[in-house]
Structures are given as C-alpha cells and as structure tokens.
Amino acid sequence: MKQLLLILALIGLSVNGKCQNNPEFLLWNTNHRLTVDDFGIKKGHTTSQYCFAQFSIEYNVKGFDFFTSNFNKKVKNCLIKTASWIDTTQYTAQSLRYQQTLFDMAEIYVRRFRKELRENKKKLFAGLSIVDQLNAKNSADFTKRRLQYDSETKSGTIEEQQKVWTQTIQAELNELSEFAYDK
C-alpha cells in the first residue's frame, strides 16, 4: 500500500498549463534525455533511494474540443524539476536511466490518453466526464505497469531486463508516434 501511494504521488494532475514555457517544468521530448541538471535538488546519499522524479500529467480539454481533430497539444507530460532530486555521489547514470524509463513510460500513457480523446471526441459534446474517466484509466494503467517494471528490473538495476524494457517502451512510443506532443 505504501508503494502504491508513492507511485500515485509521482503523477501530479493539473489542468492549468504549468508545463509550457516554465523553467521549473521539463516537457517530455523525444530528443532530450534526462541529465543531472534536470533535477532541481542534488544531494549526497542519505536514503535507500538514489533519485526521485516528480511527474505532472496535465490536460486542458473543453467541451468545444469535440471539433478538434488532434489532442496532442491538450495533454502534456512533464517532469517537475524543483520537486525532483538525484544523488550525485553514486549510481548517477543508473538513476538517470531509471527515471528516463519512467518518464518514457508515462509518455506512452499520455499518448494513449490523447488517442482515446480523439476516438471519444463526440462524447465531449455531452460533457467532460469522459476526459476524467480516460485520465483515471490511463493513470491506473501506468501505475500497474510501473509496478511490473520495478519488480522485473529491481527498479532498473537488472541490466538484461532493463534492456528488454527499454526496447519495449521505445517500440510502443514509435507505435504511438502519431500522438506525440509535437505532431
């Protein structure tokens, strides 16, 4: 239960557009891999964890968006720099890879959310409850997937399993490329 609460805390939900043009937020981008500089808090080792990234999945969908053919700019996947920390004294590369994997995995579920919004856009005419339902479903699916990833890779520390997950995630991102933010 404690792990589930921690995972749910990783996904902050907002609807007011904080991701865009805010130096405290890093919008997910195909061409940018996380670096130590993306973490607002650098520290030495004091806990059993070596890093923590706070993600924000935000969306701004309105009733008249049923006319919209592309929801890619309506849903954003961001890292909150000022709420993310990394141990800079050990396992830095492994920590960055782990958090990048989680960020990429979150992007899969954001793209699925965008796709489902497009597929259900006519339902927006009747009200916005469908948006919250789709968001809740994708958030829950992400949480379950993250638990599976952490279990199978021991939080990204089992090299062979990490490679498998990295390839799988990349394939899924490619499959959903039509729903990337920049498309």
C-alpha positions as CSV (number, residue, x, y, z in Angstrom):
1,M,0.0,0.0,0.0
2,K,2.9,2.4,0.8
3,Q,4.4,1.7,-2.6
4,L,1.1,2.4,-4.3
5,L,0.7,5.7,-2.5
6,L,4.2,6.7,-3.5
7,I,3.6,5.8,-7.2
8,L,0.3,7.8,-7.2
9,A,2.2,10.7,-5.8
10,L,4.6,10.5,-8.8
11,I,1.8,11.6,-11.1
12,G,0.5,15.0,-10.3
13,L,-2.5,16.1,-12.2
14,S,-3.3,19.7,-13.1
15,V,-5.2,21.5,-15.8
16,N,-3.7,24.9,-15.9
17,G,-0.8,24.6,-18.3
18,K,2.2,24.9,-16.0
19,C,4.4,22.7,-18.2
20,Q,4.6,25.1,-21.1
21,N,7.3,27.8,-21.0
22,N,8.0,27.3,-17.3
23,P,11.7,26.7,-16.4
24,E,10.6,24.6,-13.4
25,F,9.0,22.1,-15.7
26,L,10.5,19.9,-18.4
27,L,8.1,18.9,-21.2
28,W,8.8,15.3,-22.4
29,N,10.7,15.4,-25.6
30,T,12.0,12.7,-28.0
31,N,15.3,14.4,-28.4
32,H,16.1,15.2,-24.8
33,R,17.4,12.6,-22.3
34,L,17.4,13.4,-18.7
35,T,20.5,14.9,-17.2
36,V,21.6,15.7,-13.6
37,D,20.8,19.4,-14.5
38,D,17.1,18.4,-14.9
39,F,16.8,17.6,-11.2
40,G,16.4,20.7,-9.1
41,I,17.7,19.1,-6.0
42,K,21.2,17.4,-5.9
43,K,22.2,15.6,-2.8
44,G,24.5,13.1,-1.3
45,H,23.3,9.6,-0.3
46,T,21.2,9.7,2.8
47,T,18.3,7.2,2.0
48,S,17.8,3.9,0.4
49,Q,16.8,5.7,-2.8
50,Y,19.2,7.4,-5.3
51,C,16.7,9.5,-7.1
52,F,13.1,10.7,-7.3
53,A,11.3,12.4,-10.2
54,Q,8.0,14.1,-9.8
55,F,6.0,14.0,-13.0
56,S,2.9,16.0,-13.9
57,I,0.4,14.9,-16.5
58,E,-1.7,17.9,-17.3
59,Y,-4.6,18.3,-19.7
60,N,-6.7,21.1,-20.9
61,V,-9.8,19.9,-22.7
62,K,-13.0,21.9,-23.1
63,G,-16.5,21.0,-24.3
64,F,-16.0,22.5,-27.7
65,D,-12.9,20.4,-28.3
66,F,-15.2,17.8,-29.9
67,F,-14.4,19.8,-33.1
68,T,-10.7,19.1,-32.5
69,S,-9.0,16.5,-34.6
70,N,-5.7,16.5,-32.7
71,F,-5.5,16.4,-28.9
72,N,-1.7,16.2,-28.9
73,K,-1.2,19.8,-27.5
74,K,-4.0,19.4,-25.0
75,V,-2.2,16.8,-22.9
76,K,1.3,17.2,-21.5
77,N,3.8,15.0,-19.8
78,C,6.3,17.0,-17.7
79,L,9.0,16.5,-15.1
80,I,8.8,19.0,-12.2
81,K,12.4,19.9,-11.8
82,T,12.1,21.6,-8.5
83,A,10.4,18.6,-6.9
84,S,12.8,16.1,-8.3
85,W,16.1,15.0,-6.7
86,I,19.1,12.9,-7.5
87,D,22.1,11.6,-5.5
88,T,25.1,12.9,-7.3
89,T,27.6,10.8,-5.3
90,Q,26.8,7.3,-6.6
91,Y,24.8,5.4,-9.3
92,T,24.1,8.6,-11.1
93,A,24.0,7.1,-14.6
94,Q,21.8,4.3,-13.4
95,S,19.5,6.7,-11.7
96,L,19.1,8.8,-14.8
97,R,18.4,5.8,-16.9
98,Y,15.7,4.6,-14.4
99,Q,14.0,8.0,-14.3
100,Q,14.2,8.3,-18.1
101,T,12.5,4.9,-18.4
102,L,9.7,6.1,-16.1
103,F,9.3,9.4,-18.0
104,D,9.2,7.5,-21.3
105,M,6.7,5.0,-19.8
106,A,4.5,7.9,-18.7
107,E,4.7,9.3,-22.2
108,I,3.2,6.1,-23.5
109,Y,0.1,6.5,-21.3
110,V,-0.1,10.2,-22.2
111,R,-0.1,9.2,-25.9
112,R,-2.8,6.6,-25.2
113,F,-4.8,9.3,-23.5
114,R,-4.5,11.6,-26.5
115,K,-5.5,8.8,-28.8
116,E,-8.5,7.9,-26.7
117,L,-9.6,11.5,-26.5
118,R,-9.6,11.6,-30.3
119,E,-11.5,8.3,-30.5
120,N,-14.1,9.6,-28.0
121,K,-14.3,13.3,-29.0
122,K,-18.0,13.1,-29.9
123,K,-18.7,12.2,-26.2
124,L,-17.2,15.6,-25.2
125,F,-20.4,17.2,-26.6
126,A,-22.3,15.6,-23.7
127,G,-19.8,16.7,-21.0
128,L,-16.3,16.4,-19.8
129,S,-16.7,13.4,-17.5
130,I,-15.3,11.2,-20.3
131,V,-12.0,13.1,-20.0
132,D,-11.6,12.4,-16.3
133,Q,-12.6,8.8,-16.9
134,L,-10.0,8.3,-19.6
135,N,-7.3,10.1,-17.5
136,A,-8.1,7.9,-14.4
137,K,-7.9,4.7,-16.6
138,N,-4.6,5.7,-18.1
139,S,-3.1,6.8,-14.7
140,A,-4.1,3.4,-13.2
141,D,-2.7,1.5,-16.1
142,F,0.6,3.4,-15.8
143,T,0.8,2.7,-12.1
144,K,0.3,-1.0,-12.7
145,R,2.9,-1.1,-15.5
146,R,5.4,0.8,-13.4
147,L,5.0,-1.7,-10.6
148,Q,5.6,-4.5,-13.1
149,Y,8.7,-2.7,-14.4
150,D,10.1,-2.1,-10.9
151,S,9.5,-5.7,-10.0
152,E,11.1,-7.2,-13.1
153,T,14.1,-4.9,-13.2
154,K,14.5,-4.3,-9.5
155,S,14.0,-0.6,-10.1
156,G,16.1,-0.6,-13.2
157,T,19.1,-2.4,-11.7
158,I,18.9,-5.7,-13.6
159,E,20.7,-4.9,-16.8
160,E,19.2,-7.5,-19.1
161,Q,15.7,-6.8,-18.0
162,Q,16.3,-3.1,-18.3
163,K,17.3,-3.6,-21.9
164,V,14.2,-5.5,-22.7
165,W,12.0,-2.8,-21.1
166,T,13.9,0.0,-22.9
167,Q,13.3,-1.7,-26.3
168,T,9.6,-2.4,-25.5
169,I,9.0,1.1,-24.4
170,Q,10.7,2.5,-27.5
171,A,8.6,0.3,-29.7
172,E,5.4,1.4,-28.0
173,L,6.4,5.1,-28.4
174,N,7.1,4.5,-32.1
175,E,3.8,2.8,-32.5
176,L,2.0,5.8,-30.9
177,S,4.2,8.4,-32.7
178,E,1.1,10.0,-34.3
179,F,0.1,11.1,-30.8
180,A,3.3,12.8,-29.8
181,Y,3.1,16.3,-28.5
182,D,5.0,17.7,-31.4
183,K,2.8,16.1,-34.1
